């Protein structure tokens, strides 16, 4: 938002897990809440999360040639949750048909029930059993009994959109067709709500003109801000560069121009701000300290080098500590590559050592074939709203 609205305020900006499309992000929380609590039969309990994570990893973990409990690029593997369907009596190791529909809805994200158009993105399944991820945000735990998605959605729609107050708000009455526009246009201080809290403008020309630099990072397993949204916003900036610079002869030219001032790092296995099974120690907000305070390992140092010396960050070597505690030792290191690159093991040497990885170009877009997974409607009456 600062780069879009106040381009002269900062020379360098680091944005951790930004929700640029805030209003639509709120519909992702509401969609998750509606699916999870449509009926007692549809509710997924926290006890089932290990089975979901294990099934997702079994299908997708080895796609990046390193079966290490971290999916390097979730776009390369579409998890089919039907393998979890209970063949006999229900247990924590399987899901009922109603629970499968709930899971599919949360993974897919909100869609307009009338047009089938995507409203926003869903969440990834590869670290759902990690404490502080889905137990806190989807299923609920002792600290957040109804789950963080329900808390955020109810507060947002009750107080910002419908003005009912939390006690009188009924989340099942929100319409995923007409109420999207209503939420966007809700007046706040004489302006539409989306115009106040969203930061979706692709026009960063003012920021670029003054030689500003921006680095965005987000965890692929973020359970609060759908990570694919960051890719969509980045690609919108690339497209705007092509429009603003007629000398661009190709999409590659527009990407290169964008990378001169704006870089996106998708962090495999990391949750919201930090945490998760991935390498989240690189100076990230709320995260454990980086291995070293230099531009090769620490995100703030990387930004300083970019702004002050003109050295753009090509990769940042991140670490995973035992229990995220530096005093207990390092589990692995892994390079974080700027989008659209991703880390690839060279096929020799330890897969726990960043030296044995290179950053290689990957296809672009939130989904590799340009399309979202098949739509999964909400259970019961909710799907028609």
C-alpha positions in Angstrom: 0.0 0.0 0.0 2.8 2.4 0.8 4.5 1.8 -2.6 1.1 2.4 -4.4 -0.2 5.4 -2.4 2.9 7.0 -0.9 5.7 6.2 -3.4 8.0 8.8 -1.9 7.8 7.6 1.7 10.4 4.8 1.6 13.5 3.9 -0.4 13.0 0.2 0.3 9.9 -1.8 1.4 9.8 -5.4 2.8 6.3 -6.8 2.9 5.7 -10.0 4.8 2.6 -12.0 3.8 0.7 -8.9 2.5 -3.0 -9.3 1.8 -3.3 -6.9 -1.1 -6.9 -8.0 -2.0 -8.1 -7.6 1.6 -11.8 -7.7 0.9 -11.6 -10.8 -1.2 -9.2 -12.4 1.3 -12.0 -12.1 3.9 -14.3 -14.1 1.6 -11.7 -16.9 1.7 -12.0 -16.9 5.5 -15.8 -16.9 5.3 -15.8 -19.7 2.7 -13.6 -21.8 5.0 -15.9 -21.1 8.0 -19.0 -21.9 6.0 -17.6 -25.2 4.7 -16.2 -26.2 8.1 -19.3 -25.5 10.1 -22.0 -26.2 7.5 -23.1 -29.1 9.7 -21.6 -31.3 12.4 -21.1 -34.1 9.9 -19.0 -31.8 7.6 -16.7 -30.5 10.3 -13.1 -31.6 10.1 -11.5 -32.1 13.6 -7.9 -31.2 14.5 -7.3 -35.0 15.1 -7.7 -35.6 11.3 -5.1 -33.0 10.3 -2.1 -35.4 10.4 -3.9 -37.8 8.0 -4.6 -35.0 5.6 -1.0 -33.7 5.7 0.4 -37.3 5.3 -1.8 -38.0 2.3 -0.9 -34.6 0.7 2.8 -35.2 1.2 2.6 -38.8 -0.1 1.2 -37.5 -3.4 3.3 -34.4 -3.8 6.5 -34.2 -1.7 8.7 -36.2 -4.0 7.7 -34.1 -7.1 10.6 -31.8 -6.3 13.0 -34.7 -6.1 13.5 -34.3 -2.3 11.1 -36.2 0.0 11.7 -34.0 3.0 8.3 -33.1 4.3 8.3 -29.8 2.4 6.6 -29.2 -1.0 8.9 -26.8 -2.8 6.3 -25.6 -5.3 2.6 -26.6 -4.6 1.7 -25.5 -8.2 3.5 -28.6 -9.5 1.2 -31.1 -7.8 -2.6 -31.1 -7.4 -3.5 -33.0 -4.3 -6.5 -35.3 -4.8 -8.1 -35.7 -1.3 -10.3 -38.5 -2.4 -7.7 -41.0 -1.2 -8.8 -40.0 2.3 -12.3 -41.3 1.9 -13.2 -43.7 4.7 -13.7 -47.2 3.3 -15.3 -48.5 6.5 -16.0 -46.9 9.9 -14.9 -43.3 10.3 -11.6 -42.7 12.2 -9.0 -40.0 12.5 -7.2 -41.6 9.6 -9.9 -40.9 7.0 -12.6 -38.4 6.0 -16.3 -39.0 5.4 -17.8 -37.8 2.1 -19.1 -34.6 3.8 -15.7 -33.9 5.3 -14.0 -34.4 1.9 -16.3 -31.8 0.5 -15.3 -29.4 3.3 -11.6 -30.0 2.6 -12.0 -29.6 -1.2 -13.8 -26.3 -0.6 -11.1 -24.9 1.7 -8.3 -25.9 -0.8 -10.1 -24.5 -3.8 -11.2 -21.2 -2.2 -14.4 -19.1 -2.7 -16.2 -18.9 -6.0 -19.4 -17.2 -7.2 -22.1 -19.8 -7.1 -24.0 -18.2 -10.0 -21.1 -17.6 -12.4 -18.4 -20.0 -11.2 -16.0 -17.1 -11.2 -13.2 -17.2 -8.6 -13.5 -14.7 -5.8 -10.1 -15.5 -4.2 -7.8 -18.4 -3.5 -7.8 -21.3 -1.0 -5.2 -22.7 1.3 -2.5 -25.4 0.8 -2.7 -28.8 2.5 1.0 -29.7 3.0 1.6 -28.5 6.5 -1.9 -28.6 8.0 -0.8 -30.7 11.0 1.9 -28.2 12.1 0.8 -26.6 15.3 -0.3 -23.0 14.7 -1.5 -23.6 11.2 -4.9 -25.3 10.5 -5.5 -26.2 14.2 -5.4 -22.5 15.0 -7.1 -21.1 11.8 -9.4 -23.7 10.4 -10.5 -26.4 12.9 -9.9 -24.4 16.1 -8.0 -25.3 19.2 -8.1 -24.5 22.9 -6.9 -21.0 22.3 -9.2 -20.3 19.3 -12.1 -22.7 19.7 -13.9 -21.8 16.4 -10.8 -21.2 14.4 -9.2 -18.0 13.3 -11.0 -17.9 9.9 -14.3 -17.8 11.7 -13.2 -15.1 14.1 -11.7 -12.9 11.3 -14.6 -13.4 9.0 -17.3 -12.7 11.6 -15.6 -9.6 12.8 -15.0 -8.2 9.3 -18.5 -8.8 7.9 -20.4 -8.0 11.0 -18.6 -4.7 11.7 -17.2 -3.6 8.4 -19.8 -4.7 5.9 -23.2 -5.3 7.5 -22.9 -3.3 10.7 -24.9 -5.8 12.7 -22.5 -6.2 15.6 -20.8 -9.6 16.2 -23.6 -11.0 18.4 -26.3 -10.6 15.7 -24.2 -11.7 12.7 -25.1 -14.9 10.9 -22.3 -15.9 8.6 -24.5 -18.3 6.7 -26.5 -15.4 5.3 -23.7 -13.8 3.3 -24.2 -14.2 -0.4 -21.1 -15.1 -2.4 -22.6 -13.5 -5.4 -24.2 -10.2 -4.6 -22.4 -9.5 -1.3 -19.0 -9.4 -2.9 -19.8 -6.1 -4.6 -21.6 -5.0 -1.5 -18.5 -5.6 0.6 -16.3 -3.8 -1.9 -18.6 -0.7 -2.0 -19.5 -0.4 1.6 -18.8 3.3 2.4 -16.1 4.1 4.9 -15.4 7.8 5.5 -17.0 8.5 2.2 -15.0 6.0 0.2 -15.7 2.4 -0.8 -14.2 -0.1 1.6 -12.1 -1.8 -1.1 -10.6 1.6 -2.0 -9.6 2.1 1.7 -8.1 -1.3 2.7 -7.2 -3.0 -0.6 -3.8 -2.5 -2.2 -4.4 -4.1 -5.6 -3.2 -1.3 -7.9 -0.6 -2.5 -10.3 0.6 1.0 -10.9 4.0 1.3 -9.1 5.3 3.9 -11.6 5.8 6.5 -8.9 7.8 4.1 -6.7 9.9 2.9 -9.6 10.6 6.4 -10.9 12.3 7.4 -7.6 14.3 4.1 -7.7 12.4 2.5 -4.9 12.9 -1.2 -4.2 10.3 -3.7 -2.9 10.7 -7.2 -1.6 7.6 -9.3 -0.8 7.8 -12.8 0.8 5.0 -15.2 1.8 5.0 -18.8 3.0 3.5 -21.3 0.7 1.7 -22.8 3.7 0.3 -19.6 5.0 -3.1 -20.4 6.6 -4.3 -16.8 6.7 -3.3 -15.1 3.5 -3.7 -17.4 0.5 -0.2 -17.4 -1.1 -1.3 -17.7 -4.7 -2.8 -14.2 -4.4 0.8 -12.8 -4.1 1.6 -14.3 -7.4 -1.5 -12.9 -9.0 -0.6 -9.4 -7.8 3.0 -9.7 -8.9 1.9 -10.8 -12.4 -0.5 -7.8 -12.5 2.5 -5.5 -11.9 4.4 -7.3 -14.7 1.5 -6.8 -17.0 1.4 -3.1 -16.1 5.1 -2.7 -16.9 4.4 -4.0 -20.4 1.7 -1.3 -20.8 3.9 1.5 -19.4 6.9 0.6 -21.4 6.1 0.2 -25.2 9.7 -0.8 -25.8 9.0 -4.1 -24.1 9.1 -6.7 -26.8 8.1 -9.7 -24.8 6.7 -10.9 -21.5 10.2 -11.6 -20.5 11.2 -8.0 -21.0 8.3 -6.9 -18.8 9.3 -9.4 -16.1 12.9 -8.2 -16.2 11.8 -4.6 -15.9 9.7 -5.5 -12.8 12.5 -7.4 -11.2 14.6 -4.2 -11.4 12.6 -2.8 -8.5 10.2 -5.5 -7.2 10.9 -9.1 -6.3 8.7 -11.8 -4.8 9.9 -14.7 -2.7 7.6 -17.7 -2.2 8.9 -19.6 0.9 8.3 -23.4 0.7 6.8 -24.9 3.9 6.5 -21.6 5.8 3.3 -20.6 7.6 1.9 -17.1 8.4 5.0 -14.8 8.8 7.0 -17.8 10.1 6.7 -21.4 11.4 5.9 -24.5 9.5 8.3 -27.3 8.3 10.1 -25.1 5.8 13.2 -23.0 6.2 11.8 -19.9 7.8 14.9 -18.5 9.5 16.1 -15.6 7.2 15.3 -12.6 9.3 11.6 -12.9 8.7 9.1 -11.0 10.9 8.5 -12.9 14.2 10.8 -15.7 12.9 14.0 -17.1 14.3 17.2 -15.3 13.5 19.0 -15.8 10.2 22.2 -17.9 10.1 24.2 -14.6 9.5 23.4 -10.9 9.3 24.4 -10.4 5.7 22.7 -10.1 2.4 23.1 -13.8 1.6 21.1 -14.9 4.6 19.1 -12.0 6.1 16.2 -10.3 4.3 16.8 -6.9 5.8 20.5 -7.0 4.9 19.5 -8.0 1.4 17.2 -5.0 1.1 19.9 -2.7 2.4 22.3 -4.0 -0.2 19.7 -3.5 -2.9 18.9 0.1 -1.9 22.4 1.3 -1.0 24.6 -0.7 -3.3 22.3 -1.7 -6.2 22.8 -5.4 -5.5 19.5 -7.1 -6.2 18.7 -10.2 -4.1 19.0 -13.3 -6.3 18.6 -15.9 -3.5 18.5 -15.8 0.3 19.8 -18.9 2.2 17.3 -19.7 4.9 17.6 -22.2 7.7 15.3 -24.5 9.6 16.4 -25.0 13.2 15.4 -27.9 15.5 12.1 -26.8 17.0 12.9 -23.4 15.5 15.5 -22.8 18.2 19.0 -21.8 17.0 20.5 -23.2 20.2 19.4 -26.7 19.2 21.1 -26.8 15.8 20.3 -26.6 12.1 18.0 -29.2 10.5 18.6 -27.9 6.9 19.4 -24.9 4.8 17.7 -24.1 1.5 17.9 -21.2 -0.9 14.8 -19.0 -1.3 14.6 -18.0 -5.0 12.8 -15.0 -6.4 9.7 -15.7 -8.4 9.3 -17.2 -11.0 12.4 -19.2 -10.0 12.4 -22.1 -7.5 15.0 -24.2 -5.8 16.1 -27.4 -7.5 18.4 -30.0 -5.9 21.3 -30.8 -8.2 21.0 -34.5 -7.6 24.1 -35.0 -5.5 25.2 -34.0 -2.0 22.9 -33.6 1.0 19.4 -32.3 0.3 19.7 -30.5 3.6 22.5 -28.2 2.4 21.7 -25.1 0.4 24.9 -25.5 -1.5 23.4 -28.4 -3.4 20.5 -26.4 -4.8 20.3 -24.0 -7.7 17.6 -21.5 -8.6 15.9 -22.4 -11.9 13.2 -20.7 -13.9 9.7 -22.1 -13.4 6.4 -21.5 -15.2 4.5 -18.4 -14.2 1.1 -17.9 -12.7 -0.9 -18.9 -9.7 -1.7 -22.2 -11.4 0.7 -23.7 -13.9 -1.9 -24.3 -16.6 -3.6 -21.0 -15.9 -6.7 -22.7 -14.5 -7.8 -23.4 -10.9 -8.8 -26.8 -9.6 -12.3 -28.0 -10.3 -14.8 -26.1 -8.3 -15.9 -27.7 -5.0 -19.3 -26.3 -3.9 -20.0 -25.7 -0.2 -21.9 -28.5 1.6 -25.7 -28.4 1.8 -27.7 -25.2 1.3 -24.5 -23.1 1.4 -23.6 -23.9 -2.2 -26.6 -22.0 -3.6 -26.0 -18.8 -1.7 
